[in-house]
Amino acid sequence: MRLAIYAYTERGEKQKAILKKALEQRGNMVPELAVREAFQSCELLIFIGATGIAVRKIAPYLKDKFSDPAVLCLDEHGMHCIALLSGHVGGANAAAVEIASITGAEAVISTATDLNHCFAVDLFAKEHGLQLSDRMLAKSISAALLRGEQVGFSSELPWKGSLPEGLIREDPESGDAALHIHICAAPPAERRKDEENKVSAASLLHRCLFLYPRPYCLGIGCRRGADAEEVLRSCLLFLKRQGISPEEVGVIASIDLKAQEAAILSLKDRLQASYRVFSAEQLLRVPGHFSESSFVKKVTGVGNVCERAAAAVYPKIVASKTCFPSATFALGKAEIPLSFREKRLTLVIGGAFQGKHRFVEQWYGNRKEEKRISPDLDREELEPLIRIFLQKGDIEAGHMLREKAEQIGNRYRDAVLILPTVGNGIVPEDAKERAEREVIGRLSVLLSEQADAVWKLECGIPIRLK
């Protein structure tokens, strides 16, 4: 990922140095850029300081949620990391969780579908490289799911997993759902228009959201100052020769020397594609056999920009380097397996009288399918493990505890599991009570490894640990 970090205080600069080092060690590029430049060429902007500063800095460059990069705001003490802009499509929510794991901060996410554990069609599309046919209809579908309504689902492409709550599998023409999601094998404009093609019927125009794959990465190299219209015409001709619609290009890739090249940025906007750039060192590490140009290598440090850049995103090259007067192009293609996320486990821990059940009712109370396991039921279920711990010792009980944790985790997928926190206060004299503390404590650790979210109630205050 290419990202930029901004800090405005002495403490913030220290946080920036630590964060930059950690992100670069993970293979990210963190150049020093003005906010205007970063907004055009980076996937993520991180502001360390007050939220108001971040808002004022990015305000002049805002366009829409489908093209703006992800923006995070981290306070200078590293306590909270706020997903400020482009939570789903831009990936700010996921980035906030990652940055929080590095800094020890709490990720602050305000997206309604995330807070209500609701299927988000725009996030699903981003994760699978799919394009939305109608952005407003996508918003209507999210709103309908949040209201508890059902949305129809069908797909021409194979997919795995169980449909999330709110989606029902049905034919869009014969189904009863007011809104429908249909995954196409090709862009709607390229589809066959005959009587057998049911989903192209005019009756679906205002209620069916089409999602279609954008599996191609267009690698590009061009002359400095190349004419934008000439590059666009060359690109469209190149794609036409390959039998590929411009709508199927989801990513444009090049070398970082071209991060601000006007012709490429214009092409990115015309194709509504994301733009990724790589350093010469990164491109040289891309495996494969590529035609090399000594002139290009002298100028850029790498003998082939377009093919290597395309392969850096999608390793399967389907169209090798093709030269035009002002630019060179290549195509990489991704395999896009469609799948729905497995059901999730949320773990809530805390001592007695900390408000665990009240928190669960407030946070998840509207979701009738959520299951809970009471502290008393926990102890009953763990009684055999406590006896084994007393009789056979630490090692054998540890193996059985891991098996039990996996069983409980699988049983309570898509559920809220409440566990008591034990171990506070005086160590009990009774050996069984000590074993009980040990078993429940270790089980909490093992379940936390499996859980998608872990909350702890301390002094009645919920703290998100994961």
C-alpha distance (Angstrom), angle and dihedral (degrees) to the residues before:
residue distance angle dihedral
M1 . . .
R2 3.79 . .
L3 3.79 111.4 .
A4 3.79 142.7 158.5
I5 3.82 130.2 -140.1
Y6 3.82 126.3 -156.4
A7 3.80 128.8 -168.8
Y8 3.80 130.7 177.4
T9 3.80 106.6 -173.7
E10 3.79 136.1 53.6
R11 3.80 91.6 -108.4
G12 3.77 89.9 45.6
E13 3.81 91.2 53.3
K14 3.80 89.3 55.0
Q15 3.80 90.2 51.4
K16 3.80 89.2 48.0
A17 3.82 92.9 53.2
I18 3.81 92.1 50.3
L19 3.79 93.3 45.5
K20 3.80 94.2 45.2
K21 3.80 91.8 52.3
A22 3.81 92.2 49.1
L23 3.81 93.3 47.7
E24 3.80 94.2 47.3
Q25 3.80 89.6 50.7
R26 3.83 86.4 57.9
G27 3.82 90.0 56.5
N28 3.80 99.3 -98.0
M29 3.81 124.8 139.1
V30 3.82 114.6 -127.0
P31 3.82 108.5 -177.7
E32 3.81 124.3 176.3
L33 3.81 104.5 -110.2
A34 3.77 138.6 157.5
V35 3.81 112.6 -105.5
R36 3.82 91.5 -110.2
E37 3.81 91.9 54.7
A38 3.79 93.5 43.4
F39 3.80 91.6 50.5
Q40 3.80 88.9 59.3
S41 3.79 101.1 41.6
C42 3.84 109.3 22.9
E43 3.78 129.9 80.4
L44 3.79 94.3 -149.9
L45 3.82 137.5 27.3
I46 3.80 120.2 -166.1
F47 3.80 120.5 -164.2
I48 3.79 117.7 -165.4
G49 3.79 107.7 -157.1
A50 3.79 139.8 37.1
T51 3.80 118.5 -3.3
G52 3.79 90.0 -129.5
I53 3.80 91.0 61.5
A54 3.80 91.0 52.9
V55 3.81 92.5 47.9
R56 3.80 93.0 51.1
K57 3.82 92.3 45.9
I58 3.81 95.4 53.0
A59 3.82 99.2 34.1
P60 3.85 97.1 92.2
Y61 3.82 92.4 54.5
L62 3.81 102.7 45.5
K63 3.82 115.9 125.6
D64 3.80 113.2 155.4
K65 3.81 141.2 -45.7
F66 3.79 91.9 -97.5
S67 3.79 96.1 59.2
D68 3.81 107.1 23.3
P69 3.81 116.5 98.5
A70 3.78 122.4 -118.1
V71 3.80 114.2 -84.6
L72 3.81 125.9 -163.0
C73 3.78 131.1 -174.8
L74 3.82 118.0 -153.4
D75 3.80 120.3 -174.9
E76 3.80 115.5 -125.1
H77 3.82 92.3 -110.0
G78 3.81 90.3 55.2
M79 3.81 93.9 -123.7
H80 3.81 101.3 123.8
C81 3.80 131.5 27.9
I82 3.80 111.1 -164.8
A83 3.80 122.8 -157.8
L84 3.80 94.6 -139.3
L85 3.80 105.2 170.1
S86 3.83 138.5 17.3
G87 3.79 96.4 9.2
H88 3.80 96.3 174.1
V89 3.79 112.5 18.1
G90 3.80 94.3 33.3
G91 3.79 92.8 40.8
A92 3.81 97.6 -123.1
N93 3.81 93.6 140.3
A94 3.80 93.0 54.9
A95 3.81 90.8 42.4
A96 3.81 91.0 52.0
V97 3.80 90.2 55.1
E98 3.82 91.2 49.0
I99 3.81 94.3 47.5
A100 3.80 89.7 46.3
S101 3.81 89.7 54.4
I102 3.82 89.4 53.7
T103 3.80 98.2 44.9
G104 3.80 100.6 31.6
A105 3.82 90.3 -117.8
E106 3.78 127.3 140.5
A107 3.81 113.2 -107.4
V108 3.81 110.0 -126.7
I109 3.81 111.5 -153.6
S110 3.79 122.2 174.4
T111 3.83 102.8 175.3
A112 3.81 107.8 130.7
T113 3.81 96.1 -138.3
D114 3.81 90.8 52.2
L115 3.80 93.7 47.2
N116 3.80 91.2 49.6
H117 3.82 95.0 40.7
C118 3.78 89.0 -120.5
F119 3.81 127.8 155.1
A120 3.82 110.3 -98.0
V121 3.79 112.7 -155.5
D122 3.82 93.6 -163.8
L123 3.82 91.5 54.0
F124 3.82 91.1 46.4
A125 3.81 89.0 51.7
K126 3.81 92.7 50.1
E127 3.81 93.5 47.8
H128 3.81 91.2 52.7
G129 3.79 99.4 37.6
L130 3.81 93.2 -112.1
Q131 3.79 127.0 151.5
L132 3.82 122.1 -134.4
S133 3.80 115.7 -131.2
D134 3.81 93.6 -154.3
R135 3.80 123.6 22.1
M136 3.79 95.4 -167.0
L137 3.79 91.4 50.6
A138 3.81 88.5 51.7
K139 3.81 88.4 56.4
S140 3.80 90.2 48.8
I141 3.80 90.5 52.5
S142 3.82 92.0 51.5
A143 3.80 89.7 48.5
A144 3.80 91.3 50.0
L145 3.81 92.2 50.3
L146 3.81 90.4 48.7
R147 3.82 88.4 53.9
G148 3.81 89.4 54.3
E149 3.81 95.6 -107.8
Q150 3.80 124.0 142.7
V151 3.80 123.2 -111.6
G152 3.81 122.9 -161.1
F153 3.80 120.1 -122.9
S154 3.81 133.0 -163.2
S155 3.78 134.4 156.9
E156 3.78 139.2 -165.6
L157 3.81 88.6 -159.0
P158 3.82 123.9 71.1
W159 3.79 116.4 -104.4
K160 3.79 138.8 -177.9
G161 3.77 135.5 -141.9
S162 3.79 134.3 38.4
L163 3.78 122.2 -57.5
P164 3.80 111.1 -104.0
E165 3.78 121.1 -115.3
G166 3.78 112.2 -70.2
L167 3.81 97.1 28.6
I168 3.80 118.1 100.9
R169 3.79 125.1 -172.9
E170 3.79 110.3 -119.2
D171 3.79 143.6 130.9
P172 3.82 109.3 -90.6
E173 3.82 93.1 -135.6
S174 3.78 99.0 46.5
G175 3.81 99.6 29.7
D176 3.80 126.5 102.7
A177 3.81 98.7 -136.0
A178 3.81 114.8 116.2
L179 3.81 90.8 -141.7
H180 3.77 130.1 33.5
I181 3.82 140.6 -166.8
H182 3.80 118.1 -149.8
I183 3.81 124.1 -178.4
C184 3.79 111.6 -147.8
A185 3.78 127.2 -155.8
A186 3.83 89.6 -137.1
P187 3.83 137.3 15.3
P188 3.84 111.6 -69.0
A189 3.82 90.9 -118.1
E190 3.81 89.6 59.3
R191 3.79 96.5 47.3
R192 3.81 123.9 114.4
K193 3.80 110.8 -96.5
D194 3.76 102.7 -147.6
E195 3.77 136.2 117.5
E196 3.80 93.1 -95.1
N197 3.80 91.4 61.5
K198 3.77 98.3 85.6
V199 3.79 98.9 174.9
S200 3.82 91.3 59.9
A201 3.80 91.8 64.8
A202 3.79 114.6 128.6
S203 3.80 90.8 -125.5
L204 3.82 88.9 70.7
L205 3.78 94.9 53.3
H206 3.79 96.5 101.3
R207 3.78 101.8 32.0
C208 3.82 108.9 37.2
L209 3.79 120.9 80.0
F210 3.79 111.2 -154.3
L211 3.80 119.9 -149.9
Y212 3.76 118.9 -169.6
P213 3.81 133.0 178.2
R214 3.79 123.3 -101.7
P215 3.80 96.7 -166.2
Y216 3.80 99.8 160.0
C217 3.78 131.4 94.8
L218 3.79 115.0 -160.5
G219 3.80 110.3 -147.7
I220 3.78 111.2 -157.4
G221 3.77 140.5 -175.5
C222 3.80 122.9 178.5
R223 3.77 145.1 170.0
R224 3.78 117.0 -87.9
G225 3.79 109.3 -94.6
A226 3.81 93.5 12.4
D227 3.79 116.0 173.1
A228 3.81 109.4 -96.6
E229 3.81 95.7 -143.6
E230 3.80 92.2 49.2
V231 3.82 91.0 50.7
L232 3.81 90.1 48.7
R233 3.83 92.8 50.8
S234 3.80 90.9 47.9
C235 3.80 91.0 48.9
L236 3.81 93.7 50.3
L237 3.80 90.7 48.4
F238 3.80 91.0 49.3
L239 3.82 91.6 50.8
K240 3.80 92.1 45.9
R241 3.79 90.5 54.3
Q242 3.80 88.7 53.8
G243 3.81 92.5 48.9
I244 3.80 91.4 -118.4
S245 3.80 127.4 136.7
P246 3.84 116.9 -130.2
E247 3.81 86.3 -126.0
E248 3.81 89.3 66.8
V249 3.83 93.5 62.6
G250 3.79 107.6 95.4
V251 3.81 101.1 166.3
I252 3.79 136.2 36.2
A253 3.81 116.2 -161.8
S254 3.78 135.0 -171.6
I255 3.81 143.1 141.3
D256 3.81 120.8 -63.5
L257 3.82 90.1 -112.7
K258 3.81 85.0 71.8
A259 3.80 95.9 48.0
Q260 3.81 91.5 113.7
E261 3.81 98.7 30.8
A262 3.81 104.7 139.4
A263 3.82 95.7 -147.1
I264 3.82 92.7 53.7
L265 3.80 93.3 44.6
S266 3.80 88.9 51.0
L267 3.81 90.4 49.5
K268 3.81 90.0 49.8
D269 3.80 90.1 54.4
R270 3.81 93.6 45.7
L271 3.82 92.3 51.0
Q272 3.82 92.6 38.2
A273 3.79 88.2 -132.3
S274 3.78 131.2 144.7
Y275 3.81 117.7 -108.3
R276 3.80 124.4 -135.1
V277 3.78 126.7 -178.8
F278 3.80 130.9 -169.1
S279 3.77 134.3 -162.3
A280 3.82 120.1 -112.8
E281 3.81 88.7 -108.4
Q282 3.81 91.1 54.8
L283 3.80 92.6 47.7
L284 3.80 91.6 49.6
R285 3.81 89.2 56.7
V286 3.82 93.2 55.6
P287 3.83 107.0 111.9
G288 3.80 120.4 -126.0
H289 3.78 143.6 68.6
F290 3.80 115.2 -73.7
S291 3.80 133.8 176.2
E292 3.80 107.6 -108.8
S293 3.81 131.6 -144.7
S294 3.80 117.8 -158.7
F295 3.81 90.5 -155.5
V296 3.82 93.1 52.7
K297 3.80 90.1 46.2
K298 3.80 91.1 52.4
V299 3.82 91.3 51.4
T300 3.82 101.1 38.6
G301 3.81 106.5 18.5
V302 3.81 92.5 -114.9
G303 3.80 127.5 78.2
N304 3.80 97.9 -139.5
V305 3.80 122.3 31.0
C306 3.80 105.7 170.4
E307 3.83 99.8 49.6
R308 3.78 95.2 40.0
A309 3.81 92.1 47.7
A310 3.82 91.8 49.4
A311 3.83 90.8 47.4
A312 3.81 90.8 48.0
V313 3.81 87.8 63.9
Y314 3.82 101.2 32.0
P315 3.84 114.2 11.6
K316 3.81 95.1 -155.0
I317 3.82 106.3 89.5
V318 3.82 111.4 -157.5
A319 3.81 97.9 170.6
S320 3.78 119.8 31.4
K321 3.79 127.5 -147.8
T322 3.80 112.1 -44.7
C323 3.79 119.5 -174.4
F324 3.80 127.9 -141.7
P325 3.81 126.9 173.2
S326 3.80 95.0 -94.6
A327 3.82 104.4 19.6
T328 3.79 146.8 20.6
F329 3.80 124.2 -137.6
A330 3.81 139.1 -165.4
L331 3.79 133.3 172.1
G332 3.78 131.6 -135.4
K333 3.78 121.8 -172.9
A334 3.79 131.0 -150.9
E335 3.76 127.5 -148.9
I336 3.80 106.0 -130.2
P337 3.81 113.1 -157.0
L338 3.79 108.3 -170.7
S339 3.78 117.2 -140.5
F340 3.75 138.8 153.9
R341 3.75 119.1 -129.0
E342 3.74 117.7 -96.6
K343 3.79 115.9 -109.3
R344 3.78 115.0 -80.4
L345 3.77 135.9 -124.9
T346 3.80 121.7 -142.8
L347 3.81 117.4 -165.5
V348 3.81 122.5 -157.7
I349 3.81 117.6 -170.2
G350 3.79 134.6 175.0
G351 3.78 143.8 123.5
A352 3.79 127.6 -83.2
F353 3.82 118.3 -60.8
Q354 3.82 93.2 11.7
G355 3.81 94.8 122.0
K356 3.82 100.6 -106.6
H357 3.81 94.8 148.4
R358 3.80 92.7 43.0
F359 3.80 90.0 51.8
V360 3.81 91.7 49.7
E361 3.81 91.2 49.3
Q362 3.81 91.7 50.4
W363 3.81 95.6 42.4
Y364 3.80 101.7 37.2
G365 3.80 102.6 12.8
N366 3.79 96.0 114.7
R367 3.79 92.5 56.9
K368 3.78 105.9 84.9
E369 3.79 94.8 -172.5
E370 3.83 93.2 62.4
K371 3.80 111.0 114.3
R372 3.77 126.6 -154.2
I373 3.76 134.5 -163.4
S374 3.79 116.4 -149.1
P375 3.82 124.3 -136.3
D376 3.79 90.0 -114.2
L377 3.81 91.9 54.4
D378 3.80 89.1 48.5
R379 3.80 91.8 57.6
E380 3.80 92.7 46.7
E381 3.77 91.7 51.2
L382 3.80 92.9 46.3
E383 3.80 96.6 48.7
P384 3.85 93.4 98.8
L385 3.80 90.5 50.8
I386 3.78 91.8 50.6
R387 3.81 89.9 53.7
I388 3.82 91.5 49.5
F389 3.79 90.3 48.7
L390 3.80 89.5 53.8
Q391 3.81 95.6 43.6
K392 3.82 106.0 35.7
G393 3.76 104.3 23.4
D394 3.76 140.7 -128.3
I395 3.83 104.2 -44.2
E396 3.81 100.7 51.1
A397 3.79 92.1 41.1
G398 3.80 89.2 50.8
H399 3.81 92.2 57.7
M400 3.78 91.6 48.3
L401 3.80 91.3 47.1
R402 3.80 91.2 56.3
E403 3.82 90.1 50.9
K404 3.80 90.4 48.4
A405 3.81 91.4 49.2
E406 3.81 90.6 53.0
Q407 3.81 90.9 49.0
I408 3.80 92.9 49.7
G409 3.80 92.1 43.9
N410 3.81 92.1 52.3
R411 3.78 92.4 45.0
Y412 3.78 94.2 51.9
R413 3.79 100.6 42.3
D414 3.79 110.2 145.3
A415 3.78 88.9 20.4
V416 3.77 141.8 105.3
L417 3.78 111.0 -116.0
I418 3.81 117.8 -163.0
L419 3.80 118.5 -155.9
P420 3.80 127.9 178.4
T421 3.79 119.2 -120.5
V422 3.80 109.8 -126.7
G423 3.77 133.4 -178.0
N424 3.79 101.0 66.9
G425 3.76 119.1 125.2
I426 3.80 130.6 13.9
V427 3.81 117.9 -5.9
P428 3.81 105.4 -108.8
E429 3.79 119.1 -114.8
D430 3.81 92.7 -140.8
A431 3.84 112.4 90.6
K432 3.81 93.3 -145.0
E433 3.80 92.1 54.3
R434 3.79 89.9 50.1
A435 3.81 90.3 50.2
E436 3.80 90.3 49.3
R437 3.80 90.7 54.4
E438 3.78 90.6 48.6
V439 3.80 94.1 49.3
I440 3.82 96.1 46.6
G441 3.80 91.7 44.1
R442 3.79 92.9 51.8
L443 3.79 91.9 43.8
S444 3.80 89.5 54.6
V445 3.81 89.4 54.8
L446 3.81 93.2 48.3
L447 3.81 93.8 46.4
S448 3.80 90.5 47.2
E449 3.81 88.1 58.8
Q450 3.82 89.9 56.7
A451 3.80 98.3 38.7
D452 3.77 122.5 99.3
A453 3.81 90.9 -150.9
V454 3.82 131.2 20.7
W455 3.81 123.0 -167.5
K456 3.79 126.5 -173.7
L457 3.79 123.9 -161.9
E458 3.79 111.7 -146.0
C459 3.82 120.4 171.7
G460 3.79 85.6 -12.1
I461 3.80 91.6 -59.4
P462 3.83 118.2 121.6
I463 3.82 112.9 -131.6
R464 3.78 119.8 -172.9
L465 3.82 109.9 -136.0
K466 3.81 96.2 175.9
